[in-house]
Amino acid sequence: METFGFEKLPEVVRQLFEKVERIESMLEKLHPSEEDKDELFNIQQAADYLKVSVQSIYAKVSRLEIPVRKPGKRLYFSKAELRSWVDHSRRKTAGELISELKGPTVNHHPKLY
């Protein structure tokens, strides 16, 4: 560890402060606050979040494709549920589908004793 004199104290404190800020920022990304975890969106916010049109959201709601809450006449979307819905909508690659069709690889060589 480097030693420093009194004249370097302000610079060392500044560097420590910057490092603490970076650590706090990294921790916030790892553990989002409770209010960030499940923010409620209106239909426009949900469309903006998913980067689709409002009409597309209405179509998905009418086909029961997207998680939604409808107390009364308004539609509300949970940010966490939308993220989960997107994550679980992943399509498999051709390679993954072929691997599934082939099944597990079995060694057909007889055991030699």
Residue pairs with C-beta under 8 A, 6 or more apart in sequence:
4 12
37 79
37 80
38 78
38 79
38 80
38 81
39 78
39 79
40 69
40 76
40 77
40 78
40 79
41 49
41 76
41 77
41 78
41 79
41 82
42 74
42 75
42 76
42 77
43 54
43 57
43 58
43 75
43 77
44 54
45 77
46 57
46 75
46 77
46 82
47 53
47 54
47 56
47 57
49 79
49 82
50 57
50 82
50 86
57 66
57 75
57 77
60 66
61 68
61 75
66 77
66 82
66 85
67 77
67 78
67 81
67 82
67 84
67 85
68 75
68 76
68 77
69 75
69 76
69 77
69 78
70 76
92 100
